[in-house]
């Protein structure tokens, strides 16, 4: 028996050494503050409170604190006292205020038990936490039962004048920290114990602060007055007109430079018209230039911001002056692919013509008559230029320059070499036909392999604009205020640069060089 007692004493002594001075001075101050505030909150819920509780002063964390009971308590407390929300077999009917008092009193008891671990000079008994396991376990069970009553009574919605839901959430966090205390004692971890006790003390004080502060209430945004809206729109229109007037005055005072720019622009229009006519396309170049400018200017006007309007006009101008080249490249690519799809039939037809004794010019005439556009138009133009006196080789070179087709270039070079040094052109055409078949197979395979990269590049380009449009739809004022600020402008520029870089990188990953 003596050996058992000695073993117990040794274990308790070792445990005491492990938990010696487990709480620092600052942590003990937090426990004391939380204990006093929970006591105040308990008495706030009492109908027969003392006048000294209404205006109470005490020291917390080394500083003098003064807490005045909120006035709304006098209005809400009678309702909470008269509202019976629970029936206990032993205690009878329990009011809403008494349910809250029960949870607060258990938490106050926990803090008072924790004070027993303080050294005697701090008002404690110097008891080690390992000796308080039973008390901590009993408090945790009773605290959990009190919270369960609050949940089952469904009083959290409107309790404490709308503060009950927040208070219950904090109390759940306190319950989890109580579980950490049991784990820290069983694993002899004084650091975890100190952290859990401090967390409970801070959370208890947060609960007390929630009671003192008014509840957060959603305040809908104030609608703009119609008169103010009309004035703002008028001022925006006046500002836009002033900008146009300033641009007009700039054009007047710089007439010579503007005339030179207009002449250059007319020359550029003529070159674009010639390029489109060579592709057998009739289009109004002015529409391609000014339609993007007008669309972006209209979008800028809808935002109601002068800065965004100017920014959108700038983007529209940059896009408009590049649109003819973009459209021309697209149409050349489409026309070149159509010529590629018809070139094999043209080569077979010309090869049969050569085998029957006709020359290459007559073979071109057969293609221009028997096949469909666009290859018939291209071959007919070659024959027309040849009949007007242009050398046949040069007419072929003009067609090669006009049509974006690699296989057509092979055919033109083969014809030019045959006319210069001789050779069997029929065999060359047959070889080109085989190459076209093999290249079409390879092209289809590469398209299948790179389809994902192409879709990714399209998604990278489209998704940001969709997201920004949705955000503008739901919060137009906030988005306009942000994107008209300096930071918003910088964000737009950075995003456009990153999007362009991403599109370039993703699209380059899908390119296969053969």
Protein Blocks (a to p, Z undefined) as FASTA:
>chain_A
ZZmmmmmmmmmmmmmmmmgokbcfklmmmmmmmmmmmmmmmmmmpmkbcfklmpccddee
hiacdddddfklmmmmmmmmmmccbdcfklopadfklmmmmmmmmmmmmmmmmmmmpcfk
nopaoiafklmmmmmmmmmmmmmmmmmmmmmnopmlmgghhplmmmmmmmmmmmmmmmmm
mmmmmnopaklmmmmmmmmmmmmmmmmmmmmpccddddddddddfklmmmmmmmmmmmmm
mmmmmmmmmmmmmmmlmmmmmmmmmmmmmmmmmmmmmnopacdfklmmmmmmmmmmmmmm
mnopaklmmmmmmmmmmmmmmmmmmmmmmmmmmmmmmmmmmmmmmmmmmmmmmmnopafk
lmmmmmmmmmccfklmmmmmmmmmmmnopafklmmmmmmmmpccfklmmmmmmmmmmmmn
opafklmmmmmmmmmmmmmmmmmmmmmmmmmmmmmmmmmmmmmmmmmmmmmmmmmmlmmm
mmmmmklmmmmmmmmmmmmmmmmmmmmmmpccZZ
